[in-house]
Amino acid sequence: MSTIDKFNNHVMQSYGRYPLVMEQGKNRRCKDENGKEYIDFGSGIGTNSLGYCDDKWADAVCAQVKTLQHSSNYYYTAVQADFAEKLCETAGYENVFFGNSGAEANECAIKLARKYSFDKYGKGRHNIITLVNSFHGRTIATLSATGQDVFHNYFFPFLEGFINAEANNIDDLKAKLDDTVCAVMIEYIQGEGGVNVLDKDYVDALYKLCEEKDVLVIADEVQTGVGRTGKFLAGDNFGKKANITTLAKGIAGGIPMGACLADKKCSGVFTAGTHGSTFGGNPIACAGGLAVLDRVNSDGFLDEVCKKAEYIKSKLEKCSEVAGMSGIGLMIGITLKSKDAHDIAQKALDNGLLVLTAKEKVRLLPPLTITYDELDEGLNILIKVMEG
Ligand SMILES: *Cc1c(COP(=O)(O)O)cnc(C)c1O
């Protein structure tokens, strides 16, 4: 039986998958079961930030696998301490809680914000404002937080306590920010929502409003964090630091990990027994995370991310099918003039290039380590497919 048949017989069919069986990868290229090679402009949806099986990352992960693969969070491990220290230093936060996914990091942020408010103001100040077109995850709480009606189906009842406001509309936020609200949760760049960047003026006004009312800002940087935008956090592009920032996707280079970072205000909110996760802060994931941080923090690395982004945009601008581009750094949304994004993604795949889509756009999240030669090769395929 073929892998695809076996898979579909036994794995729940909750995804629309491309008929591609991925077998192996090295750096920015991967191969399917027939030996066909692909350049990856999607990084497995932003997870493989250093590409496939990067040598130093793989060495660090393998060494950890052979030393201590897991322990209980009732004990300490040096590798979790090392990673937490370096992550907090790099991101500019006080402390961190580790989980295993973006949704779990956001669950942590929601709990943290509500408990911060409960501890200080008591009951009734539990609402969290999220933005229309946001995406925060697939658990019931994070689906409830997600500001897209298409996600609010089947799984009723969804949770109370989330209010949607229109992105880039400060009057709408002002009207909804009453004394039942403990936090506003944003993506600086809505990823799944279509690579939509928030306006700088809106972000400034949002922070000012929240500061005045001691309402926390939660930045969901699950997709935008850890160097993706050419800064360590997307918030750095706006000169802003949220009270709580969540990370996942690329944080450990392709090993499951989520992180919820807290500033001074929120760092003491959780006490023993108030939150937990069996696998959170797993030593293998932390070793992978340390390898990612080493690279992202190395001299000139983030400047290169910015330069590569400019290079991509300068090439795509000349393509007759491109109507516009959005995003920051190596998170790029391409609006097409007449073609269908999913169709382009399928044709790119047929021609040996993996790209993503977001709503009606083609979305690129290439590995941060991609070379100019690989960019040329991939962009030539993409442009040929778009113009074809
Ligand atoms: C992917 C994503 C999530 C969900 O992450 P999972 O690891 O799939 O739970 C949440 N928020 C944003 C912004 C994302 O891009």
The ligand as a Gaussian input file, in Angstrom:
#p B3LYP/6-31G(d) Opt

LIG

0 1
 C        0.828000      28.949000      13.931000
 C        0.283000      29.991000      14.824000
 C       -0.337000      29.670000      16.043000
 C       -0.602000      28.234000      16.454000
 O        0.572000      27.532000      16.679000
 P        0.515000      25.930000      16.896000
 O        1.949000      25.566000      17.164000
 O       -0.023000      25.355000      15.634000
 O       -0.372000      25.686000      18.041000
 C       -0.749000      30.694000      16.854000
 N       -0.561000      31.980000      16.512000
 C        0.034000      32.336000      15.357000
 C        0.227000      33.767000      15.040000
 C        0.462000      31.351000      14.462000
 O        1.025000      31.706000      13.311000

